[in-house]
Amino acid sequence: MSRGSGIVLAAIALGALGLVPVVASDYTLSVALNFLLWSALALSWSLFSGLSGYVSLGHAVFYGIGAYVMVVCWQVLPIWSAVLLAGLAGGVFAFSLGWPCLRVRGPYFVILTFGIAEFTKYVVVTIEAGLGRTGRLLIGTPSLAALYEAVLVLAALSFALFAAIRRSRIGAGIIAIRADETAAESIGINTNATKLALFTLSAIIPAMAGAIMALRATYFEPMQAFSPVTSFTIVTIGILGGADAPPGPVLGAGFLVLISELLWARAPEIYMILLGILLVIFVLFVPEGIYGRLHLLAKPARR
């Protein structure tokens, strides 16, 4: 597929998604919003972890920071300003976090990111307890359709950013780091700066998404906003769809949302068990993800 046809298909898809609030019911709109949310989060995670091989289990901390910024700024700043400030806060936090954390590799990095996310969660819990709050209620939030449009913009930005980075010089550098970091350093790639730049970029979208979804929930509670389930779900989507190319996280998000809706409707008691079995099947038999497998199947046809 040529770049021009890809742009046309992307424009058609965005146009179709933009019409959802006009033609869909509230339930369908809510499902579509979840799909776009997980697409944006998984794309931002794949921007760093999918390309570098540094698996982060700390993306929930950026999501939670964004939500916290929104509730603190609620009815103090305009909504769009609070969303932008949330993205800035997530990027600054990731930059300060990445400088020491990115010096470790492999399982140590996974454990470190997860530990810092949990530590940050309890710091926020302590701050809120010191202020005499157990949660914050947001009254007068925007409509579901308005929030859907905001998340649609975030998902489109995430996809465009991932696609641009994937084809850029910094993208080639981070892929070289994934293949062999020592060899990448030997050919002149500034590995520390490259990793830090992409890690910082990957935190901005989740923080903005957290700010928007705080308005969707209309209630902020730190244990929920910083839940590690968010990080695990993002990684699951990356595994299901494939985290190496922009379509992968989108396919993974669509597949997970569809399966989740079916399982919740038909087997809510064993939802997590069935989802875990599905994840194990993909790890063992489809490690390249849905998009990777489709790409492999399409090669003979192209020949």
Secondary structure, 3 states (H helix, E strand, C coil): CCHHHHHHHHHHHHHHHHCHHHHCCHHHHHHHHHHHHHHHHHHHHHHHHHHHCCCCCCHHHHHHHHHHHHHHHCCCCCHHHHHHHHHHHHHHHHHHHHHHHCCCCCHHHHHHHHHHHHHHHHHHHHHHHHCCCCCEECCCCCCHHHHHHHHHHHHHHHHHHHHHHHHCHHHHHHHHHHHCHHHHHHCCCCHHHHHHHHHHHHHHHHHHHHHHHHHHHCEECHHHHCCHHHHHHHHHHHHHHCCCCCHHHHHHHHHHHHHHHHHHHHCHHHHHHHHHHHHHHHHHHCCCHHHHHHHHHHHHHHC
